[in-house]
Amino acid sequence: MFAVIRTGGKQYRVAAEDVIRVDRVRGQPGEIVEFGEVLVVGGDTPQLGTPTVSGATVAGEVLQHTRGDKVIAFKKRRRKNSRRKRGYRHEFSVIRITEILTGGAKPSKTATPRPKREPKSKVEAEATRAAEAKPSTTKARNRAKTGTKKPATKSKKK
């Protein structure tokens, strides 16, 4: 199931567990925010809104607040000793979509815990490290076994 939401004057196509970067929203990291302007709810029976789908909401967890790259506006009028430099960084929120709700259902107040990734055992870590260090060509493997370098070619002088 997917949905198209509108926030910050832009539209985003989202599904559960998607991570999106939108214009800054209110809420601290870890809180759940609701997006009420749902334009389309897709799936087996898609619903198109006119302009929004009634009773549909999308809930997401705020992961962090961040800022975009710096944009510098530099204006110079030559021979007039006039210069203006102005910088700007846009503020964004990174959000993980937790659920897409229809029929007026309310989102859960707490975010579902993410499954923990278990660390690899030492044997698996050594095997992957050895596989990454393995040379790809047969010539390189032979040189790695013997420990010699490829002989340099000498140019003949006439």
N, C-alpha and C positions, 0 to 999 in steps of 0.2 A: 504494500500500500504506500502511496506517495501523496504529497499535497503540494500545492503552490501557495506560498504565503507572500504577503506584502508587508515590508517593514522598512522604515527609513527611505521611503520613496522608491524602493527597488523590489523586484520580485525574485523569489528563490524557490527552486524545486527541491523539496526535502523528502527524506524517508527516515524511518526510525534508525537511530545510531549514526546519522550523518553529522559531521562536524562542519559548521559554516561560520564565516566571518561576516558579521553585519555591522551596521553603524551602531555606535554605543547605545546600550539599553540600560535601564535602571536595574539594579540588583547587584549583590555582591557575589563573588565566585562561590559556587556551591549551591546557590539558590535556584529555584525553578521559576522560569518566566513563561508567560502565556502569549501566544500570538493569535489574536482574534480575527484578523483579516485573512481568512482562508478563501482563496479564489477558486481552487479546484481540489477535489478529493478524488484520487484515482484508485484503481484496483479492479475488482471484478465488475462492479457497477459504478462507473465514474459519475461524479456529481459536479456539475458546472454551476458556479454561483452567478447571481444577477444582482449586484456585482460580487457579493460574497455568499458563501454557503452558510445557511442559517444553522446554528447549533454546532458548528465545527470549530474546533480549536486545536492548536499545535502547542505542545509543551516542550520546553528545552531547558537544559541545565547550563548555567553560565560557568564556563571553564576559566576564563581570564579576560581581563581588559588589556588591550594593547594599543599601540599607536603605529600608524603607517610610516612609510618612508617620508623623509623631509622633502618638501617642495619649496624651491626658492624662486621668488619673483624678483628679478633684478631689472630696474629700469634706469636707463642712462640717456641723458640728452647731451649730445656731444657739443663741445665748445661752449657749454653754458655752466659748467661746474655743478651739474645737478645729477645726483645719483640717489636711488632709493633701493634698499635691499630689505626684503620681507620674507620670512620663513614661515612654514605652516606644516603641521603634522596632524593628519586626521586620526580621530580616535575610533577604535573598533572594539567589538566584543566577540569573543570566540564562544560559540554555543554548540552543545551536543544535543540533538533532537532526541527526546526520550520517548514521546508517544504522540500519535495522531488520533484525536478523539472526535467522534461524531455523536449526534443526538443529544447535545447539551451536557455530556458527561464532563466532570471536573477532573483535572489532572491530580496525580498524587503529589503530596507536599514535599516528599523527600525523594532524592535521586536514587535510582537503583544502583547498588554497588557494582563496580566493574569487576569482572573476573581477574584474579591475580595470575600473572604469568609466572610459571615456575621456572627457576633457573635451571640451566642444563647441567647434567652431571659432568664430572671431570672427564670421563671417558668420551662422551659426546662432544665436549668442547675441544678436546685434543684431536678428535677425528675431523671436525670441521676445520680446525686450524691447519692440519696437515693437508687437507684437500685444497684449501685456498693457496697454500704455499707451493703446490705441485706445479712445475712448469708445463706449459700447454703443448709445445712441439717436441718431437722426438730428438731433434738436434740439441735443443736446450736441455732435455733430460739427460742425454749422453754427456754433455758438457758438465752438468751438475754432478753426475756420478764420478767422472774422472777429475773434476776440479780444474780443468784447463780451459783457457780461453780460446776463442777462434783465432787462428793465426792471421796477422795483418798481411795484406797483399803489398808487395813491393812494386813500385812503378819502375819500368825499364827506361833508362836514359839513352838517348840516341846521339 
